[in-house]
Amino acid sequence: MTSVIHNGVVHPTHSALILAVGEAEPVVAAHRERLDAAAGWGVPAHITVLYPFLPPADIDEHVLAVLTGTAASVPAFFCALQRVDWFGDSVLWLAPAPATPIITLTAAVAAHFPGCQPYGGQFTEIVPHLTIGHDHPRADLEAAAADITAHLPIHARISSLRLITGRPEPGGSWATRAEFPLG
């Protein structure tokens, strides 16, 4: 999807529901800037709950109310990013533990928005993760993995679900549209 321009203003074309993990930024930010395109779009270190979500123009008060209630149904929790892992040879990520609250939240949101399945329905299993990098030479990803491993575990408190909108392109200006406290 290309950018939507209205009255000279470039509007967001995509939305996502994420769990921002600010505690990870000091360890992963420099690696993500080099190795994860989403960092260049302005997306913070995060664990994805649902992407793609609804087109930003379709997000109304009803959608926000459903998200408020869904987020409140899952208690806030602590997690630890304890190890690096891989999807194949091309995606480096951090594994959160416990993963169960993230899977529960993802399933609950997807149940309310059946047209929006995790990762567009590409995968049958929900694997919560914080992406460090992808589609770069394996040696670059392995160097990042070694550096990050020296700083693990990273402990985080997950207390809200964040709705972000933007464009999947450099300078895509992803920004928080709403934040929903977990229960």
Backbone as CSV, one residue per row, in Angstrom:
resi,resn,N_x,N_y,N_z,CA_x,CA_y,CA_z,C_x,C_y,C_z
1,MET,0.859,-1.164,0.000,0.000,0.000,0.000,0.907,1.230,0.000
2,THR,0.547,2.217,-0.786,1.336,3.438,-0.842,0.795,4.452,0.143
3,SER,1.561,5.517,0.332,1.161,6.551,1.279,-0.119,7.229,0.827
4,VAL,-0.932,7.617,1.785,-2.156,8.343,1.515,-1.875,9.815,1.798
5,ILE,-2.054,10.656,0.773,-1.819,12.087,0.925,-3.159,12.798,0.816
6,HIS,-3.473,13.604,1.811,-4.718,14.365,1.838,-4.389,15.777,2.304
7,ASN,-4.731,16.749,1.498,-4.428,18.159,1.812,-2.947,18.376,2.110
8,GLY,-2.077,17.683,1.357,-0.644,17.855,1.516,-0.044,17.147,2.708
9,VAL,-0.848,16.400,3.469,-0.361,15.682,4.646,-0.294,14.191,4.309
10,VAL,0.845,13.564,4.629,0.990,12.124,4.415,0.416,11.412,5.629
11,HIS,-0.575,10.586,5.392,-1.262,9.881,6.478,-0.766,8.446,6.601
12,PRO,-0.898,7.872,7.796,-0.488,6.475,7.982,-1.356,5.540,7.153
13,THR,-0.745,4.455,6.722,-1.448,3.462,5.909,-1.616,2.121,6.619
14,HIS,-0.882,1.927,7.722,-0.892,0.652,8.432,-1.029,0.884,9.931
15,SER,-1.450,-0.170,10.624,-1.483,-0.115,12.082,-1.005,-1.455,12.629
16,ALA,-0.575,-1.414,13.874,-0.105,-2.612,14.556,-0.436,-2.492,16.036
17,LEU,-0.584,-3.625,16.676,-0.740,-3.693,18.131,0.523,-4.341,18.674
18,ILE,1.198,-3.626,19.580,2.486,-4.094,20.081,2.566,-3.989,21.600
19,LEU,3.529,-4.689,22.139,3.935,-4.532,23.531,5.326,-3.912,23.469
20,ALA,5.410,-2.616,23.728,6.704,-1.939,23.689,7.557,-2.447,24.849
21,VAL,8.830,-2.642,24.589,9.750,-3.151,25.600,10.896,-2.140,25.719
22,GLY,10.605,-1.047,26.401,11.588,0.013,26.558,12.849,-0.441,27.262
23,GLU,12.721,-1.396,28.161,13.885,-1.898,28.889,14.919,-2.532,27.955
24,ALA,14.487,-2.959,26.776,15.408,-3.594,25.822,16.164,-2.578,24.971
25,GLU,15.666,-1.371,24.878,16.256,-0.383,23.969,17.761,-0.193,24.160
26,PRO,18.270,-0.027,25.393,19.715,0.189,25.524,20.563,-0.941,24.944
27,VAL,20.036,-2.144,24.929,20.784,-3.302,24.442,20.585,-3.521,22.947
28,VAL,19.379,-3.282,22.441,19.069,-3.677,21.061,18.991,-2.530,20.059
29,ALA,18.884,-1.292,20.509,18.605,-0.179,19.586,19.617,-0.070,18.449
30,ALA,20.892,-0.091,18.753,21.902,0.074,17.702,21.842,-1.080,16.693
31,HIS,21.596,-2.286,17.191,21.492,-3.439,16.293,20.238,-3.343,15.431
32,ARG,19.124,-2.966,16.049,17.879,-2.831,15.289,18.001,-1.747,14.219
33,GLU,18.667,-0.648,14.528,18.831,0.430,13.539,19.521,-0.093,12.275
34,ARG,20.478,-0.998,12.443,21.211,-1.544,11.304,20.520,-2.726,10.644
35,LEU,19.779,-3.509,11.450,19.352,-4.824,10.980,17.845,-5.036,10.871
36,ASP,17.042,-4.112,11.363,15.576,-4.270,11.331,14.955,-3.044,10.680
37,ALA,14.358,-3.231,9.522,13.760,-2.116,8.785,12.745,-1.355,9.631
38,ALA,12.005,-2.044,10.489,10.969,-1.383,11.293,11.549,-0.311,12.203
39,ALA,12.782,-0.478,12.660,13.412,0.553,13.491,13.549,1.850,12.696
40,GLY,13.878,1.749,11.428,13.977,2.918,10.558,12.638,3.559,10.257
41,TRP,11.585,2.821,10.488,10.244,3.385,10.304,9.797,4.156,11.537
42,GLY,10.546,3.993,12.635,10.171,4.640,13.892,9.484,3.714,14.876
43,VAL,9.503,2.403,14.615,8.863,1.439,15.505,9.852,1.078,16.628
44,PRO,9.430,1.207,17.908,10.336,0.900,19.018,10.556,-0.603,19.174
45,ALA,11.508,-0.971,20.033,11.697,-2.378,20.389,10.376,-2.883,20.955
46,HIS,9.915,-4.018,20.454,8.562,-4.467,20.817,8.395,-5.956,20.557
47,ILE,7.316,-6.461,21.127,6.805,-7.791,20.815,5.470,-7.548,20.119
48,THR,5.332,-8.059,18.921,4.105,-7.847,18.154,2.965,-8.670,18.735
49,VAL,1.822,-8.025,18.896,0.589,-8.721,19.254,-0.202,-8.999,17.985
50,LEU,-0.369,-7.991,17.142,-1.128,-8.188,15.910,-0.665,-7.202,14.841
51,TYR,-0.119,-7.755,13.759,0.257,-6.982,12.583,0.090,-7.892,11.384
52,PRO,-0.536,-7.406,10.335,-1.170,-6.093,10.234,-2.489,-6.050,10.997
53,PHE,-2.808,-4.851,11.497,-4.101,-4.635,12.140,-4.976,-3.916,11.123
54,LEU,-5.950,-3.171,11.572,-6.891,-2.502,10.677,-6.249,-1.313,9.966
55,PRO,-6.769,-0.951,8.787,-6.326,0.303,8.189,-6.628,1.440,9.169
56,PRO,-5.710,2.389,9.335,-5.922,3.457,10.314,-7.267,4.180,10.172
57,ALA,-7.742,4.354,8.956,-9.021,5.052,8.745,-10.208,4.264,9.297
58,ASP,-10.032,2.956,9.508,-11.115,2.110,10.021,-11.124,2.006,11.547
59,ILE,-10.172,2.633,12.198,-10.093,2.552,13.654,-10.937,3.667,14.252
60,ASP,-12.072,3.261,14.824,-13.022,4.233,15.377,-13.190,3.998,16.883
61,GLU,-14.124,4.692,17.476,-14.351,4.582,18.920,-14.750,3.167,19.330
62,HIS,-15.502,2.481,18.487,-15.885,1.099,18.797,-14.646,0.205,18.866
63,VAL,-13.763,0.308,17.878,-12.535,-0.479,17.871,-11.704,-0.172,19.123
64,LEU,-11.576,1.110,19.454,-10.807,1.495,20.640,-11.429,0.930,21.915
65,ALA,-12.755,0.906,21.986,-13.434,0.353,23.159,-13.187,-1.153,23.275
66,VAL,-13.240,-1.862,22.149,-12.975,-3.303,22.165,-11.541,-3.567,22.617
67,LEU,-10.600,-2.784,22.118,-9.205,-2.956,22.515,-9.004,-2.648,23.997
68,THR,-9.704,-1.646,24.503,-9.622,-1.308,25.927,-10.060,-2.498,26.772
69,GLY,-11.195,-3.081,26.432,-11.709,-4.218,27.185,-10.849,-5.454,27.047
70,THR,-10.339,-5.694,25.851,-9.504,-6.872,25.624,-8.199,-6.763,26.405
71,ALA,-7.571,-5.603,26.355,-6.324,-5.412,27.104,-6.561,-5.589,28.600
72,ALA,-7.661,-5.057,29.091,-7.963,-5.146,30.524,-8.212,-6.581,30.971
73,SER,-8.531,-7.469,30.020,-8.808,-8.867,30.377,-7.549,-9.686,30.623
74,VAL,-6.387,-9.137,30.293,-5.118,-9.836,30.492,-4.313,-9.060,31.530
75,PRO,-3.924,-9.687,32.626,-3.170,-8.974,33.662,-1.796,-8.505,33.170
76,ALA,-1.364,-7.362,33.694,0.006,-6.916,33.450,0.951,-7.999,33.967
77,PHE,2.157,-8.068,33.405,3.076,-9.143,33.796,4.524,-8.708,33.619
78,PHE,5.395,-9.430,34.269,6.828,-9.268,34.088,7.291,-10.356,33.135
79,CYS,8.279,-10.026,32.320,8.879,-11.054,31.479,10.379,-10.813,31.417
80,ALA,11.075,-11.820,30.974,12.516,-11.722,30.785,12.841,-12.144,29.360
81,LEU,13.636,-11.338,28.699,14.185,-11.710,27.395,15.482,-12.433,27.733
82,GLN,15.431,-13.770,27.657,16.494,-14.600,28.221,17.481,-15.157,27.220
83,ARG,17.062,-15.236,25.948,17.941,-15.869,24.961,17.645,-15.333,23.567
84,VAL,18.664,-15.402,22.717,18.445,-15.096,21.312,18.010,-16.381,20.628
85,ASP,17.276,-16.223,19.540,16.808,-17.376,18.782,16.718,-16.954,17.318
86,TRP,16.371,-17.902,16.487,16.362,-17.669,15.039,15.097,-18.238,14.410
87,PHE,14.611,-17.561,13.391,13.663,-18.130,12.439,14.512,-18.399,11.199
88,GLY,14.763,-19.669,10.920,15.645,-20.009,9.802,17.029,-19.419,10.027
89,ASP,17.639,-18.976,8.955,18.964,-18.364,9.025,18.911,-16.858,8.875
90,SER,17.703,-16.307,8.732,17.648,-14.902,8.349,16.959,-13.967,9.330
91,VAL,16.364,-14.492,10.416,15.681,-13.626,11.381,16.211,-13.925,12.781
92,LEU,16.791,-12.898,13.408,17.328,-12.985,14.763,16.348,-12.304,15.703
93,TRP,16.039,-12.976,16.829,15.063,-12.417,17.756,15.365,-12.819,19.190
94,LEU,14.727,-12.097,20.113,14.803,-12.406,21.533,13.518,-13.087,21.969
95,ALA,13.659,-14.107,22.789,12.515,-14.886,23.266,12.082,-14.393,24.643
96,PRO,10.817,-13.961,24.778,10.310,-13.560,26.092,9.792,-14.763,26.876
97,ALA,10.016,-14.725,28.184,9.459,-15.758,29.061,8.873,-15.062,30.282
98,PRO,7.633,-15.342,30.627,6.771,-16.329,29.986,6.165,-15.779,28.697
99,ALA,5.842,-16.677,27.786,5.204,-16.296,26.529,3.685,-16.377,26.617
100,THR,3.179,-17.129,27.584,1.736,-17.380,27.674,0.878,-16.114,27.711
101,PRO,1.199,-15.081,28.512,0.339,-13.887,28.505,0.291,-13.205,27.138
102,ILE,1.380,-13.268,26.399,1.420,-12.647,25.069,0.554,-13.447,24.104
103,ILE,0.655,-14.749,24.162,-0.176,-15.605,23.306,-1.648,-15.414,23.643
104,THR,-1.964,-15.333,24.930,-3.350,-15.122,25.365,-3.888,-13.799,24.836
105,LEU,-3.102,-12.740,24.951,-3.530,-11.425,24.466,-3.700,-11.431,22.954
106,THR,-2.760,-12.032,22.247,-2.851,-12.098,20.782,-4.107,-12.848,20.354
107,ALA,-4.370,-13.982,20.975,-5.559,-14.772,20.632,-6.839,-14.005,20.943
108,ALA,-6.857,-13.281,22.061,-8.054,-12.516,22.429,-8.324,-11.390,21.434
109,VAL,-7.278,-10.683,21.041,-7.472,-9.591,20.074,-7.901,-10.171,18.728
110,ALA,-7.236,-11.225,18.279,-7.581,-11.828,16.988,-9.007,-12.366,16.989
111,ALA,-9.489,-12.853,18.126,-10.871,-13.347,18.209,-11.874,-12.212,18.002
112,HIS,-11.544,-11.005,18.481,-12.432,-9.855,18.290,-12.338,-9.273,16.890
113,PHE,-11.218,-9.510,16.214,-10.994,-8.965,14.869,-10.556,-10.105,13.949
114,PRO,-11.498,-10.996,13.602,-11.118,-12.203,12.849,-10.523,-11.915,11.474
115,GLY,-10.740,-10.741,10.931,-10.118,-10.381,9.659,-8.663,-9.991,9.798
116,CYS,-8.193,-9.885,11.030,-6.808,-9.498,11.320,-6.142,-10.631,12.078
117,GLN,-5.443,-11.456,11.386,-4.756,-12.572,12.031,-3.272,-12.251,12.175
118,PRO,-2.637,-12.803,13.208,-1.213,-12.526,13.412,-0.401,-12.783,12.140
119,TYR,0.428,-11.814,11.795,1.296,-11.886,10.619,0.517,-12.221,9.348
120,GLY,-0.720,-11.696,9.287,-1.545,-11.888,8.109,-1.945,-13.329,7.877
121,GLY,-1.871,-14.170,8.924,-2.244,-15.572,8.792,-1.154,-16.434,8.157
122,GLN,0.062,-15.906,8.007,1.153,-16.654,7.374,1.606,-17.857,8.188
123,PHE,1.443,-17.782,9.516,1.965,-18.830,10.386,0.841,-19.366,11.263
124,THR,0.860,-20.667,11.529,-0.202,-21.259,12.342,0.078,-21.124,13.835
125,GLU,1.352,-21.028,14.213,1.724,-20.943,15.616,2.131,-19.513,15.969
126,ILE,1.655,-19.031,17.121,2.056,-17.726,17.620,3.349,-17.915,18.414
127,VAL,4.416,-17.264,17.965,5.714,-17.336,18.644,6.097,-15.909,19.046
128,PRO,5.787,-15.517,20.280,6.149,-14.165,20.711,7.661,-13.949,20.616
129,HIS,8.030,-12.778,20.094,9.448,-12.489,19.917,9.674,-10.991,19.737
130,LEU,10.878,-10.574,20.045,11.323,-9.211,19.801,12.386,-9.301,18.711
131,THR,12.056,-8.816,17.520,12.963,-8.921,16.385,14.154,-7.988,16.564
132,ILE,15.333,-8.542,16.333,16.577,-7.778,16.344,16.969,-7.412,14.922
133,GLY,16.862,-8.373,14.016,17.244,-8.117,12.631,16.803,-9.235,11.723
134,HIS,16.791,-8.918,10.432,16.375,-9.905,9.441,16.913,-9.527,8.066
135,ASP,17.074,-10.548,7.254,17.448,-10.372,5.849,18.750,-9.592,5.669
136,HIS,19.699,-9.883,6.539,21.060,-9.344,6.428,22.017,-10.523,6.423
137,PRO,23.268,-10.313,6.064,24.215,-11.433,6.091,24.248,-12.116,7.461
138,ARG,24.313,-13.423,7.432,24.303,-14.222,8.668,25.398,-13.755,9.637
139,ALA,26.563,-13.393,9.126,27.662,-12.953,9.989,27.286,-11.685,10.756
140,ASP,26.574,-10.773,10.135,26.140,-9.546,10.810,25.138,-9.876,11.915
141,LEU,24.210,-10.774,11.617,23.217,-11.176,12.612,23.878,-11.932,13.764
142,GLU,24.835,-12.805,13.456,25.531,-13.544,14.507,26.334,-12.605,15.412
143,ALA,26.940,-11.570,14.847,27.692,-10.603,15.660,26.741,-9.880,16.612
144,ALA,25.566,-9.507,16.111,24.567,-8.870,16.971,24.125,-9.830,18.065
145,ALA,23.906,-11.074,17.710,23.481,-12.077,18.699,24.517,-12.227,19.803
146,ALA,25.786,-12.262,19.444,26.842,-12.416,20.444,26.883,-11.208,21.380
147,ASP,26.760,-10.015,20.825,26.789,-8.812,21.656,25.585,-8.772,22.597
148,ILE,24.425,-9.043,22.076,23.203,-8.987,22.884,23.223,-10.051,23.980
149,THR,23.690,-11.249,23.646,23.724,-12.339,24.621,24.510,-11.955,25.872
150,ALA,25.535,-11.148,25.691,26.352,-10.713,26.835,25.566,-9.827,27.805
151,HIS,24.414,-9.306,27.371,23.610,-8.402,28.194,22.304,-9.037,28.699
152,LEU,22.148,-10.325,28.476,20.912,-10.993,28.886,21.045,-11.543,30.293
153,PRO,19.949,-11.708,30.999,18.572,-11.416,30.578,18.232,-9.931,30.711
154,ILE,17.218,-9.539,29.950,16.630,-8.204,30.054,15.268,-8.394,30.710
155,HIS,15.056,-7.755,31.842,13.787,-7.875,32.557,12.889,-6.701,32.194
156,ALA,11.613,-6.995,31.956,10.669,-5.952,31.544,9.331,-6.147,32.236
157,ARG,8.655,-5.042,32.442,7.281,-5.078,32.930,6.396,-4.688,31.766
158,ILE,5.463,-5.546,31.433,4.537,-5.299,30.323,3.203,-4.896,30.942
159,SER,2.851,-3.633,30.772,1.657,-3.110,31.442,0.623,-2.514,30.501
160,SER,0.940,-2.461,29.190,-0.050,-1.899,28.274,0.128,-2.449,26.872
161,LEU,-0.963,-2.421,26.142,-1.016,-2.740,24.723,-0.999,-1.418,23.985
162,ARG,-0.159,-1.293,22.973,-0.017,-0.022,22.255,-0.481,-0.178,20.811
163,LEU,-1.324,0.739,20.375,-1.747,0.824,18.979,-0.864,1.865,18.306
164,ILE,-0.125,1.435,17.283,0.720,2.357,16.536,0.274,2.393,15.082
165,THR,0.491,3.526,14.442,0.152,3.674,13.033,1.312,4.350,12.309
166,GLY,1.434,4.051,11.031,2.481,4.655,10.224,2.507,4.044,8.842
167,ARG,3.633,4.231,8.179,3.840,3.686,6.838,5.066,2.776,6.867
168,PRO,4.986,1.604,6.230,6.128,0.686,6.224,7.168,1.107,5.190
169,GLU,7.840,2.207,5.508,8.853,2.747,4.612,9.802,3.611,5.446
170,PRO,11.027,3.820,4.956,11.958,4.671,5.712,11.310,6.024,6.027
171,GLY,11.487,6.448,7.265,10.856,7.705,7.683,9.355,7.597,7.771
172,GLY,8.838,6.364,7.950,7.400,6.114,7.938,6.640,6.715,9.097
173,SER,7.357,7.306,10.018,6.738,8.065,11.110,5.706,7.283,11.901
174,TRP,6.051,6.080,12.300,5.147,5.328,13.154,5.027,6.049,14.488
175,ALA,3.809,6.137,14.978,3.559,6.855,16.228,2.460,6.143,16.998
176,THR,2.453,6.369,18.299,1.418,5.793,19.150,0.112,6.521,18.921
177,ARG,-0.920,5.765,18.615,-2.257,6.346,18.458,-3.055,6.196,19.748
178,ALA,-2.843,5.075,20.459,-3.553,4.849,21.725,-2.788,3.799,22.529
179,GLU,-2.984,3.861,23.828,-2.372,2.891,24.732,-3.481,2.349,25.627
180,PHE,-3.478,1.027,25.840,-4.537,0.346,26.560,-3.929,-0.399,27.743
181,PRO,-4.224,0.007,28.980,-3.648,-0.679,30.144,-4.080,-2.139,30.198
182,LEU,-3.126,-3.001,30.538,-3.477,-4.383,30.814,-4.136,-4.432,32.191
183,GLY,-4.893,-5.499,32.454,-5.670,-5.603,33.675,-4.856,-5.752,34.928
